[in-house]
Amino acid sequence: MQEAVSGFQNVEITIVNVVASVSIDQPLDLPSIVKKFKNAEYSPNKFPGVTYRIKKPKSAILLFRTGKMVCSGTKSREEAHEAVKIVIRELNAKGVDIRNEPEITIQNVVASVKGGSPIDLELLSESLDNYMYEPEIFPASAIHVTL
């Protein structure tokens, strides 16, 4: 890997998105939810979930009738957990009884890397097991890291 990457001393890494999956293990009445919240969008002909947006931490939470949710747009694990807690609290306050503690799993973290020297992505892909680089599909690269 040494040949593919050099000059890491001046690298700035910024987390730009954390995606979390959530399960509350109970069904949700999506038409009822969307009627109660002005910051919720629901177009079942286009997408099977409610999009619920909050301003702080800035995020979008997708709610599905199965009781599954996806939280995206946060910048840290803590923000993702806080966004889910806010949505659960707001649902309960409007009469949507969430009985179970949410199970939250961080699924994806997107980071931007700036500075240092150029990185040879093809050479890097050959030297790491958990790395994906397919420039025909997406011009960036992905490294799978287990948290």
Secondary structure by P-SEA (a helix, b strand, c coil): cccccccccbbbbbbcbbbbbbbcccccaaaaaaaaccccccccccccbbbbbbccccbbbbbccccbbbbcccccaaaaaaaaaaaaaaaaaacccccccccccccbbbbbbccccccaaaaaaaccccccccccccccbbbbbcc
